[in-house]
Amino acid sequence: MTAPIERLRAIMAQLRDPQDGCAWDIAQTYETIAPFTIEEAYEVADAIERGNLADLKDELGDLLLQVVFHSQMASERGDFTFDDVCEAIAQKLIRRHPHIFSDGPARTPAEIEAMWDLIKAEERAGKPEGILDDVPVNFPPLVRAQKLQKRMAKLRFDWPDSGGVVDKIAEELEEFSAAVRDGDAAEMEAEFGDLLFTLVNYARHLDIDAGRALTGTNARFSARVRAMDAAVRAEGRTWADLSHEEMEVKWQAAKSKVENAS
């Protein structure tokens, strides 16, 4: 009986067959498939967040397809194969876990993390790259900001404590406010970026994941708006019928309702 992974690889190869394959699949490249790969990773995370294991199974399959798709294209070009991908990650896992796959002593989680960072630093040192070159530019902005800051913190380019970041937030807020007063659109955007970057840095100092924090806020905001919308529709009205004062009243009522329900 054919193993499921081999069946999947065979199906992907058939879809990419120049003679009898699917025209859409044949036309794809690394570049055109990359957005789908990112999208599928987000859908995996969404299924986990919702606690839906059936969806998680399906989304993991979709994500696995992306790996198989890229590997099939690479094999056709002679770049690498699916087996090469599997072997590379197997070697990496063994290399980064010497306390498991060698005679190293058992370690605490903190010691393991420190060792992991050291091994990754050694891996980077063997590559002709700058210290930030392996931080992907296509990461979501909040994630990339955290990654950049964390990398530099390991090199001791960081505030010694969160107090310095608070002062920097005040400084960046004033610079943003000055740009707003000047009405310079480009400068406003740049200064807002600096302010947001510093806020992410503050979150990092407090061990807060900025992306997860914003995701939570988005969820709370959406739940409150849905409650508002239900109240408006229950009255047979539309949002256009509401004054700003009525909106504020309904917002506070929705906020209380959602908080009490959670």
C-alpha positions as CSV (number, residue, x, y, z in Angstrom):
1,M,0.0,0.0,0.0
2,T,1.4,3.4,-1.0
3,A,2.3,5.6,1.9
4,P,0.0,8.8,2.1
5,I,3.0,11.2,1.7
6,E,4.1,9.3,-1.5
7,R,0.6,9.4,-2.8
8,L,0.5,13.1,-2.3
9,R,3.8,13.6,-4.0
10,A,2.6,11.5,-7.0
11,I,-0.5,13.5,-7.3
12,M,1.5,16.8,-7.2
13,A,3.9,15.4,-9.9
14,Q,0.9,14.5,-12.1
15,L,-0.6,18.0,-11.7
16,R,2.7,19.4,-12.8
17,D,3.2,17.0,-15.7
18,P,3.9,19.1,-18.9
19,Q,1.7,16.9,-21.1
20,D,-1.2,15.7,-19.0
21,G,-1.1,18.0,-16.0
22,C,-3.2,20.9,-14.9
23,A,-2.5,24.2,-16.8
24,W,-2.8,26.3,-13.6
25,D,-0.4,24.1,-11.6
26,I,2.1,23.9,-14.5
27,A,2.2,27.7,-14.7
28,Q,3.1,28.3,-11.1
29,T,6.5,29.3,-9.8
30,Y,8.1,29.8,-6.4
31,E,7.1,33.4,-6.5
32,T,3.4,32.8,-7.4
33,I,3.0,30.1,-4.8
34,A,4.7,31.9,-1.9
35,P,1.6,34.0,-1.0
36,F,-0.5,30.9,-0.8
37,T,2.2,29.3,1.5
38,I,1.9,32.3,3.9
39,E,-1.9,32.3,3.7
40,E,-2.0,28.6,4.6
41,A,0.2,29.1,7.6
42,Y,-2.2,31.8,8.9
43,E,-5.1,29.5,8.4
44,V,-3.4,26.8,10.5
45,A,-2.9,29.4,13.2
46,D,-6.6,30.4,12.9
47,A,-7.8,26.9,13.3
48,I,-5.6,26.5,16.4
49,E,-6.9,29.8,17.8
50,R,-10.5,28.6,17.3
51,G,-9.8,25.2,18.8
52,N,-11.2,23.4,15.7
53,L,-9.3,20.2,15.3
54,A,-11.1,19.1,12.2
55,D,-10.2,22.4,10.5
56,L,-6.6,22.1,11.9
57,K,-6.2,18.7,10.2
58,D,-7.4,20.1,6.9
59,E,-5.3,23.3,7.2
60,L,-2.2,21.3,8.0
61,G,-2.8,19.3,4.9
62,D,-3.0,22.5,2.9
63,L,0.2,23.7,4.4
64,L,1.9,20.3,3.7
65,L,0.8,20.7,0.1
66,Q,2.7,23.9,-0.1
67,V,5.9,22.1,0.9
68,V,5.3,19.4,-1.6
69,F,4.4,22.0,-4.3
70,H,7.6,23.9,-3.8
71,S,9.7,20.7,-3.6
72,Q,8.2,19.4,-6.9
73,M,9.0,22.6,-8.7
74,A,12.5,22.5,-7.2
75,S,13.0,18.9,-8.3
76,E,12.0,19.8,-11.9
77,R,14.5,22.6,-11.9
78,G,17.2,20.4,-10.4
79,D,17.5,22.7,-7.3
80,F,16.6,20.2,-4.6
81,T,14.1,17.4,-3.8
82,F,11.5,16.7,-1.2
83,D,13.9,14.2,0.3
84,D,16.5,16.9,0.5
85,V,14.1,19.1,2.4
86,C,13.3,16.3,4.9
87,E,17.0,15.4,5.3
88,A,17.9,19.1,5.9
89,I,15.4,19.6,8.7
90,A,16.3,16.2,10.2
91,Q,20.0,17.2,10.4
92,K,19.0,20.6,11.8
93,L,16.9,19.1,14.6
94,I,19.7,16.7,15.5
95,R,22.3,19.5,15.4
96,R,20.2,21.8,17.6
97,H,19.4,19.1,20.2
98,P,22.8,17.7,21.3
99,H,21.3,17.0,24.7
100,I,19.0,14.5,23.1
101,F,21.0,13.0,20.2
102,S,24.4,13.0,21.8
103,D,25.8,12.3,25.3
104,G,25.1,15.8,26.6
105,P,23.5,16.2,30.0
106,A,19.8,16.8,30.6
107,R,19.1,20.6,30.6
108,T,16.6,23.0,32.0
109,P,14.3,24.9,29.5
110,A,16.4,28.1,30.1
111,E,19.7,26.2,29.4
112,I,18.2,24.6,26.3
113,E,17.0,28.0,24.9
114,A,20.5,29.5,25.5
115,M,22.1,26.5,23.8
116,W,19.7,26.8,20.9
117,D,20.6,30.5,20.4
118,L,24.3,29.7,20.5
119,I,24.0,26.9,17.9
120,K,21.9,29.2,15.6
121,A,24.5,31.9,16.0
122,E,27.2,29.5,15.0
123,E,25.2,28.5,12.0
124,R,24.8,32.1,10.9
125,A,28.5,32.7,11.5
126,G,29.2,30.1,8.8
127,K,27.2,32.0,6.2
128,P,28.4,35.1,4.3
129,E,25.5,37.3,5.6
130,G,25.0,40.3,7.7
131,I,23.6,39.9,11.2
132,L,20.0,40.7,10.1
133,D,20.0,39.2,6.6
134,D,18.3,36.0,7.6
135,V,15.3,37.8,9.2
136,P,12.8,37.5,6.4
137,V,11.5,40.8,4.9
138,N,8.1,39.2,4.3
139,F,7.3,38.5,7.9
140,P,4.3,40.4,9.1
141,P,5.6,43.9,10.2
142,L,5.0,43.4,14.0
143,V,6.7,39.9,13.9
144,R,9.7,41.3,11.9
145,A,10.1,44.2,14.3
146,Q,10.2,41.8,17.3
147,K,12.6,39.5,15.4
148,L,14.9,42.4,14.6
149,Q,14.9,43.7,18.1
150,K,15.4,40.3,19.7
151,R,18.4,39.7,17.4
152,M,20.0,42.9,18.3
153,A,19.3,42.4,22.0
154,K,21.3,39.2,21.9
155,L,24.2,41.4,20.7
156,R,23.6,43.7,23.7
157,F,22.3,46.5,21.4
158,D,19.3,47.2,23.6
159,W,18.1,49.3,26.5
160,P,19.1,47.8,29.9
161,D,15.6,48.0,31.2
162,S,12.1,49.0,30.1
163,G,12.4,52.5,31.6
164,G,14.6,53.6,28.7
165,V,12.0,52.4,26.2
166,V,9.3,54.4,28.0
167,D,11.4,57.6,27.6
168,K,11.9,56.7,23.9
169,I,8.2,56.3,23.4
170,A,7.6,59.8,24.8
171,E,10.3,61.1,22.5
172,E,8.9,59.3,19.4
173,L,5.4,60.5,20.2
174,E,6.6,64.1,20.3
175,E,8.3,63.7,17.0
176,F,5.2,62.2,15.5
177,S,3.1,65.0,16.9
178,A,5.5,67.6,15.4
179,A,5.2,65.9,12.0
180,V,1.4,66.0,12.3
181,R,1.6,69.7,13.1
182,D,3.8,70.3,10.1
183,G,1.4,68.4,7.8
184,D,4.2,66.5,6.1
185,A,2.6,63.2,5.0
186,A,5.9,61.3,4.4
187,E,7.3,62.5,7.7
188,M,4.1,61.6,9.5
189,E,4.3,58.0,8.2
190,A,8.0,57.7,9.1
191,E,7.5,59.0,12.6
192,F,4.5,56.8,13.2
193,G,6.6,53.8,12.1
194,D,9.3,54.8,14.6
195,L,6.6,55.2,17.4
196,L,5.1,51.8,16.6
197,F,8.5,50.2,16.4
198,T,9.3,51.5,19.9
199,L,6.0,50.3,21.3
200,V,6.8,46.8,20.0
201,N,10.2,47.1,21.7
202,Y,8.4,48.0,25.0
203,A,6.2,45.0,24.6
204,R,9.2,42.8,24.1
205,H,10.8,44.1,27.3
206,L,7.6,43.2,29.1
207,D,7.5,39.7,27.5
208,I,4.4,40.6,25.6
209,D,3.9,39.3,22.0
210,A,2.9,42.5,20.2
211,G,1.2,40.6,17.4
212,R,-0.8,38.4,19.7
213,A,-1.8,41.4,21.8
214,L,-3.1,43.2,18.7
215,T,-4.9,40.0,17.6
216,G,-6.7,40.0,20.9
217,T,-7.6,43.6,20.6
218,N,-8.9,43.0,17.1
219,A,-11.0,40.1,18.4
220,R,-12.4,42.2,21.3
221,F,-13.2,45.1,19.0
222,S,-14.9,42.8,16.5
223,A,-17.0,41.2,19.2
224,R,-18.1,44.6,20.5
225,V,-19.0,45.9,17.1
226,R,-21.0,42.7,16.4
227,A,-22.9,43.3,19.6
228,M,-23.6,46.9,18.7
229,D,-24.7,45.9,15.2
230,A,-27.1,43.3,16.7
231,A,-28.6,46.0,19.0
232,V,-29.0,48.5,16.1
233,R,-30.7,45.9,13.9
234,A,-33.0,44.8,16.8
235,E,-34.3,48.3,16.9
236,G,-35.0,48.3,13.2
237,R,-32.4,51.0,12.6
238,T,-29.2,51.4,10.6
239,W,-25.9,52.8,11.5
240,A,-26.7,55.9,9.4
241,D,-29.5,56.6,11.9
242,L,-27.2,56.9,14.9
243,S,-25.7,60.1,16.2
244,H,-22.2,60.0,17.6
245,E,-23.6,60.2,21.1
246,E,-25.9,57.1,20.5
247,M,-22.9,55.2,19.0
248,E,-21.0,55.9,22.2
249,V,-23.9,54.7,24.4
250,K,-24.2,51.5,22.3
251,W,-20.4,51.0,22.3
252,Q,-20.3,51.1,26.1
253,A,-23.3,48.7,26.4
254,A,-21.7,46.3,23.9
255,K,-18.4,46.5,25.7
256,S,-20.1,45.6,29.0
257,K,-22.1,42.8,27.4
258,V,-19.1,41.2,25.8
259,E,-17.0,41.4,28.9
260,N,-19.8,39.9,31.0
261,A,-20.2,37.0,28.5
262,S,-16.5,36.2,28.5
